[in-house]
């Protein structure tokens, strides 16, 4: 699953209940070339992470109803490896320790210089880009690459090894058009002595398994170019 938006920009989630601060951070990061999703509470943050892929998140600690600590802990308990920067006005050592113990990757206290904040975000984005992803998620679809298992809404989706490899490749390039030769090279390991129509055959197999289970994604044929995996409604 890619954390690059359709626009080609890297996605960052900002969770801040202070409207002025949230807008300031969002404008600053947008100006630096990121695609920003701004939400104002913990529940909306969890929904955003469940439905989109982000390269990093900046989460305010002191929010009503659900604190940044709780958001971070919930994400980690549910398997999310999203790089998280917690931001707060509390600078006590025990608060920093509590934040890191909650699963945060970094911790920044207010007030801060935007240049430092931006540098922390860049570091998290670089770390995320260089870390292998054993589990890929796109909407309700989850691919466990280590165990070669697929599920939709936490229910197992039976796929052959080749079907899984095809779907994994399309998910990793979601929103992009990939050619038959690209798929052959990635899934079959070669483009030599293989009829390219085998790709069309396996795409049909995977479609027949995705369509009845409300997987939230579909494989679109791009005439003359190849295939593209898209999120329903995107």
C-alpha positions in Angstrom: 0.0 0.0 0.0 1.3 3.4 -1.0 1.4 6.4 1.3 1.7 8.6 -1.9 -1.6 10.4 -2.8 -3.0 10.5 -6.3 -1.4 13.9 -6.7 2.0 12.3 -6.1 2.4 14.0 -2.7 3.3 12.2 0.5 0.3 11.9 2.9 0.6 13.3 6.4 -2.1 13.0 9.1 -2.4 16.0 11.5 -4.6 15.5 14.6 -5.1 18.8 16.5 -8.2 20.1 18.3 -6.9 23.7 18.4 -8.2 25.2 15.1 -5.5 27.8 14.8 -2.7 25.5 15.6 -4.0 22.8 13.3 -4.4 25.2 10.4 -0.9 26.6 11.0 0.6 23.1 10.9 -1.4 22.1 7.9 -0.5 25.2 5.9 3.2 24.8 6.7 3.3 21.2 5.7 1.3 21.8 2.6 3.8 24.5 1.7 6.5 22.0 2.0 4.8 19.7 -0.6 2.9 17.3 1.6 -0.7 16.1 1.1 -2.4 16.9 4.5 -5.4 15.4 6.2 -6.4 17.5 9.2 -8.8 16.1 11.9 -9.7 17.5 15.3 -10.3 14.5 17.5 -9.1 11.0 18.2 -12.0 9.1 16.8 -11.7 10.9 13.4 -8.0 10.1 13.5 -8.6 6.4 13.9 -11.2 6.5 11.1 -8.7 8.3 8.8 -5.9 5.7 9.5 -8.3 2.9 8.9 -9.4 4.2 5.5 -6.2 5.8 4.1 -2.4 5.2 4.2 -0.2 7.9 5.7 3.6 8.3 5.7 3.5 9.8 9.2 1.1 11.4 11.7 1.5 14.4 14.1 -0.9 14.0 17.0 -1.7 16.5 19.7 -1.7 14.9 23.2 -4.2 17.1 25.1 -7.5 16.4 23.3 -10.9 15.9 24.9 -12.6 12.5 25.0 -9.6 10.6 23.5 -6.0 11.9 24.2 -3.1 11.5 21.8 -1.7 8.9 24.1 -4.9 6.8 23.7 -5.0 7.3 20.0 -1.4 6.1 19.7 -1.9 3.1 22.0 -5.1 2.1 20.1 -3.2 2.2 16.8 -0.3 0.1 18.1 -2.7 -2.4 19.8 -4.4 -2.9 16.4 -1.1 -3.5 14.5 -0.5 -0.1 13.0 3.1 0.8 12.3 2.3 4.4 11.3 5.2 6.7 12.4 3.8 9.0 15.1 5.0 12.3 16.4 3.2 13.4 19.6 3.0 17.1 20.2 2.1 18.7 23.5 2.5 21.6 25.8 3.5 19.2 28.7 7.3 18.9 28.9 7.7 16.8 32.0 10.1 13.9 31.6 7.4 11.4 32.7 5.0 12.7 30.0 7.7 12.1 27.4 8.3 8.6 28.7 4.6 7.9 28.8 4.2 9.0 25.2 7.0 6.8 24.0 5.7 3.9 26.0 2.4 4.4 24.3 4.1 3.7 21.0 5.0 7.1 19.7 8.2 7.3 17.6 9.0 10.9 18.6 7.8 13.6 21.0 7.8 17.4 20.6 6.8 20.1 23.1 5.0 23.3 22.4 6.0 26.0 21.6 8.2 24.7 18.8 9.9 26.2 15.7 8.2 25.0 12.6 11.6 24.2 11.1 12.2 21.7 13.9 8.7 20.2 13.6 9.2 19.8 9.8 12.6 18.1 10.3 11.0 15.6 12.7 8.3 14.8 10.2 10.9 14.3 7.4 12.8 11.9 9.6 9.7 9.9 10.2 8.8 9.8 6.5 12.3 8.6 5.7 12.1 5.9 8.3 8.7 4.8 7.0 9.9 4.6 3.4 12.8 2.4 4.3 10.9 0.0 6.5 9.6 -3.2 4.9 5.8 -3.6 5.3 4.8 -7.2 6.3 1.2 -6.2 6.4 -0.5 -4.2 3.7 -3.9 -2.6 4.2 -6.2 -0.8 1.8 -9.7 -0.1 3.2 -11.1 -3.3 4.6 -8.6 -5.4 2.6 -5.5 -6.7 4.6 -2.6 -8.7 3.1 -0.3 -10.5 5.5 2.7 -10.9 3.3 4.7 -12.9 5.8 2.1 -15.6 6.0 0.6 -15.2 2.5 -2.9 -14.5 3.9 -5.6 -12.1 2.7 -8.6 -11.0 4.5 -11.6 -8.6 4.1 -13.3 -7.2 7.1 -11.2 -9.7 9.1 -12.6 -12.7 7.2 -10.1 -14.8 5.3 -10.1 -14.4 1.5 -9.0 -17.6 -0.1 -6.3 -16.9 -2.8 -3.8 -19.1 -4.5 -0.1 -18.1 -4.1 -0.1 -16.5 -7.6 -3.4 -14.7 -6.9 -2.0 -13.4 -3.7 1.2 -12.2 -5.3 -0.8 -10.4 -8.0 -3.0 -8.7 -5.5 -0.1 -7.8 -3.3 1.7 -6.1 -6.2 -1.4 -4.2 -7.3 -2.0 -3.0 -3.7 1.6 -1.9 -3.4 1.0 0.2 -6.5 -2.5 1.3 -5.7 -3.7 4.2 -7.8 -1.1 3.5 -10.4 -1.4 1.8 -13.8 0.9 -1.2 -14.1 1.5 -2.9 -17.4 1.2 -6.7 -18.1 4.9 -6.9 -18.5 5.4 -5.2 -15.1 3.1 -7.8 -13.6 4.8 -10.7 -15.3 8.2 -9.6 -14.1 7.0 -9.1 -10.5 4.6 -12.1 -10.1 6.1 -14.6 -12.5 9.7 -13.4 -12.3 10.2 -13.1 -16.0 8.5 -11.9 -19.2 10.2 -14.6 -21.4 8.3 -17.6 -22.8 5.1 -16.6 -21.0 1.9 -15.6 -22.8 1.0 -12.1 -21.4 -2.7 -13.1 -21.5 -2.1 -15.2 -18.4 -2.1 -11.9 -16.5 -5.7 -11.2 -17.8 -6.7 -14.7 -16.6 -5.4 -14.2 -13.1 -6.9 -10.7 -12.9 -10.3 -12.4 -13.6 -9.7 -14.9 -10.9 -8.9 -12.2 -8.3 -11.8 -10.0 -9.4 -14.2 -13.0 -8.9 -13.0 -13.3 -5.3 -13.0 -9.5 -4.4 -16.3 -8.5 -5.9 -18.7 -10.6 -3.8 -17.1 -9.7 -0.4 -17.3 -5.9 -0.5 -13.5 -5.6 -0.4 -13.6 -1.8 -1.0 -11.2 -2.0 -3.9 -11.5 -3.0 -7.6 -9.1 -3.8 -10.4 -9.8 -1.5 -13.3 -8.6 -2.3 -16.8 -6.8 0.6 -18.4 -7.1 -0.1 -22.1 -3.8 -0.3 -23.9 -1.8 0.2 -20.7 -2.6 -2.5 -18.1 -4.4 -2.6 -14.8 -5.0 -0.2 -11.8 -6.2 -1.1 -8.3 -8.5 1.7 -7.0 -10.4 2.2 -3.8 -14.2 2.3 -4.3 -15.5 5.8 -4.4 -12.0 7.3 -4.9 
